[in-house]
Amino acid sequence: MMRADSRAHDELRPVTILTGFQRYAEGSVLIEFGDTRVLCSASVEDSVPPFRKGTGSGWITAEYSLLPRSTLVRGSRESSRGKVGGRTHEIQRVIGRCLRSIANLDAFGERTVWIDCDVIQADGGTRSAAITGGYVALALAVRRLREAGLIADDPLLSQVAAVSVGVVDREVMLDLVYSEDFVADVDFNVAMTGDGRYVEIQGNAEGAPFGRERLNEMLSLAGVGIEQLLEYQQQALEK
């Protein structure tokens, strides 16, 4: 099957990570997975949620949103509807879990790092882009904290990145665009650390059930893509 953008089945879309995109955030990036574009910013607050107070430990949390015209048809802002939708809650929790998984929260002291992920344009893989870009924004904020002498040790123990993988027309494909995701028989989102451990594996069969061999094939392909994303992260931080 020829893909919509003529990529090989095991090929990522072009990835761009532009750092320092916002003036005031402690860390910020504009990340692009092809036509999917997400603005990720990291903001540091000298306070923690009530359940962390008095522990001497910090916290990392995330917020995620789709801008109204990031999709083909305008969607209303969730703030105008008066509540955050279930999908948004799920993605926010996933981003927060992924970033906390590679951090020593004690090293932050009683500080919270907010990771805000705003989707400017959506063409599939928005949560994967948010996790991958969110890590870079977090690393930039940590760098600023250390340069200011506010924390001594690097709290980041590893990198974390994510990618989508799925089965479309009986073929396993990496980094699905929306038109592929829409018709996929199986759709997975996979997040891994820099040393190859899994943080999040979320997926399901939209059509017929799939076997262990197919699952292993998808996880292996996701690992190949994430290795490349980890390199893109390092290159962005070195700039």
C-alpha positions in Angstrom: 0.0 0.0 0.0 1.3 3.4 -1.0 1.1 5.9 1.9 -0.6 9.2 1.5 2.7 11.1 1.7 4.8 8.4 -0.1 6.8 7.5 3.0 8.2 4.0 3.6 6.2 2.1 6.2 9.0 2.3 8.7 9.7 6.0 8.1 8.9 9.0 10.4 7.5 12.2 9.0 10.0 15.1 8.8 10.6 16.2 12.4 11.5 19.7 13.4 12.1 20.9 17.0 12.5 24.7 17.3 13.6 25.8 20.8 13.1 29.1 22.5 9.8 29.7 20.7 8.3 31.7 23.6 10.1 34.5 25.3 8.7 34.2 28.8 8.5 30.4 29.4 11.4 28.8 31.2 11.5 26.3 28.3 9.6 26.2 25.1 9.6 24.4 21.7 7.6 24.3 18.6 7.6 20.7 17.4 6.5 19.5 14.0 5.7 15.9 13.0 5.0 16.6 9.3 1.9 18.7 9.3 1.2 18.2 13.0 2.5 21.2 15.0 2.5 21.5 18.8 3.7 24.3 20.9 5.1 23.0 24.2 6.1 25.3 27.1 7.5 24.6 30.5 6.6 27.0 33.4 8.2 26.7 36.9 6.2 27.6 40.0 7.6 27.8 43.5 4.8 25.8 44.9 3.4 22.2 44.8 -0.1 20.6 44.9 -1.4 20.1 48.4 -0.6 16.4 48.5 3.1 17.3 47.9 3.4 20.1 50.5 6.0 19.5 53.2 7.6 16.6 51.4 10.5 18.6 50.0 9.7 17.1 46.6 8.4 18.6 43.4 5.8 17.8 40.7 5.5 17.8 36.9 2.0 18.1 35.4 0.6 18.8 31.9 -2.2 20.5 30.2 -3.1 19.8 26.5 -5.5 21.6 24.1 -6.4 21.7 20.5 -6.7 25.2 19.1 -10.1 25.8 17.5 -8.9 25.6 13.9 -6.1 23.1 14.3 -8.4 20.5 12.7 -10.3 20.4 9.4 -13.5 21.6 10.9 -13.4 24.2 13.7 -13.8 22.9 17.2 -15.0 25.0 20.1 -12.7 25.8 22.9 -13.3 23.5 25.9 -13.3 26.6 28.2 -16.3 27.8 26.3 -18.1 24.5 26.9 -17.4 24.8 30.6 -15.5 21.5 31.0 -12.5 19.5 29.8 -13.4 16.5 27.7 -12.4 12.9 28.5 -9.9 12.6 25.6 -8.1 15.8 26.8 -8.0 14.5 30.4 -6.5 11.2 29.2 -3.8 12.9 27.1 -2.9 15.3 29.9 -2.4 12.4 32.3 -0.3 10.5 29.7 2.0 13.5 29.1 2.4 14.0 32.9 3.1 10.4 33.6 5.7 10.1 30.8 7.6 13.1 32.0 7.5 12.2 35.7 8.7 8.7 34.8 12.2 10.0 33.9 12.5 12.6 36.6 13.8 12.6 40.2 11.1 14.8 41.7 13.1 15.2 44.9 15.8 17.2 43.1 13.3 19.9 42.2 12.6 20.9 45.7 9.0 22.0 46.3 8.4 23.3 42.7 5.9 22.5 40.1 6.8 22.4 36.4 3.7 22.9 34.2 4.0 21.5 30.6 1.5 23.2 28.4 0.9 21.6 25.0 -1.2 23.5 22.5 -1.9 21.9 19.2 -1.6 24.5 16.5 -2.3 22.0 13.6 -3.4 18.4 13.9 -2.7 15.7 11.3 -2.3 12.6 13.6 0.1 11.9 16.4 -0.6 15.0 18.5 0.0 13.2 21.9 3.2 11.7 20.6 4.5 15.1 19.5 3.4 16.6 22.8 5.3 14.1 24.8 8.4 14.3 22.6 8.4 18.1 22.6 7.3 18.3 26.2 10.5 16.6 27.2 12.7 19.1 25.4 10.7 22.0 27.0 11.2 20.4 30.4 14.9 19.9 29.8 15.3 23.6 28.9 13.5 24.6 32.0 15.8 22.4 34.1 18.8 23.9 32.4 17.6 27.4 33.4 17.0 26.3 37.0 20.5 24.9 37.3 22.1 27.9 35.7 20.3 30.1 38.2 21.6 28.0 41.1 18.1 27.1 42.2 18.7 23.3 41.9 22.0 21.5 42.2 21.5 18.1 40.6 20.0 17.3 37.3 16.6 15.8 38.0 16.2 14.3 34.6 17.4 10.6 34.6 16.7 9.9 31.0 14.9 11.1 27.9 11.4 10.1 26.9 9.8 10.2 23.5 6.6 8.8 21.8 5.3 7.7 18.4 2.2 6.2 16.9 2.2 2.9 15.1 -0.6 0.9 13.5 -1.9 -1.6 11.0 -3.4 -0.1 7.9 -4.6 -2.4 5.1 -2.8 -5.3 6.8 0.5 -3.4 6.8 2.4 -2.2 10.0 3.2 1.5 9.6 5.1 4.0 11.7 3.9 7.5 12.7 0.4 7.6 11.3 -1.1 10.7 9.7 -4.8 11.4 10.3 -6.0 9.7 7.1 -4.2 6.5 8.1 -5.2 6.7 11.7 -8.9 7.1 10.7 -8.9 3.8 8.7 -6.4 1.8 10.8 -7.3 -1.7 11.9 -5.0 -1.3 14.9 -3.8 1.9 16.4 -1.1 2.2 19.1 0.7 5.0 20.9 4.1 4.0 22.5 6.3 6.0 24.8 9.8 4.9 25.7 12.8 6.2 27.7 16.2 6.9 26.4 17.4 3.5 27.6 14.7 1.6 25.8 12.2 1.0 28.6 8.4 1.4 28.0 6.5 4.1 29.8 3.2 3.9 28.0 1.7 1.4 25.6 -1.9 2.3 24.6 -3.8 0.8 21.8 -6.6 -1.2 20.5 -8.0 -3.1 17.5 -10.6 -1.2 15.6 -11.4 -4.2 13.5 -10.4 -7.8 14.0 -8.3 -8.9 17.1 -4.5 -9.2 16.6 -2.0 -11.7 17.8 1.3 -11.5 19.8 3.4 -11.6 16.7 1.7 -8.5 15.3 2.0 -6.8 18.7 5.8 -7.5 18.8 6.1 -6.2 15.2 4.4 -2.9 16.1 6.5 -2.5 19.3 9.7 -3.1 17.4 8.8 -0.6 14.8 7.8 2.0 17.4 11.3 1.5 19.0 13.0 2.2 15.7 11.1 5.5 15.4 11.7 6.5 19.0 15.4 6.0 18.7 15.3 8.6 15.9 13.2 11.0 18.0 15.6 10.7 20.9 18.4 11.9 18.5 16.2 14.8 17.3 15.7 15.8 21.0 19.5 15.7 21.7 20.2 17.8 18.6 17.6 20.4 19.6 19.1 20.7 23.1 22.6 21.0 21.8 21.6 24.0 19.7 
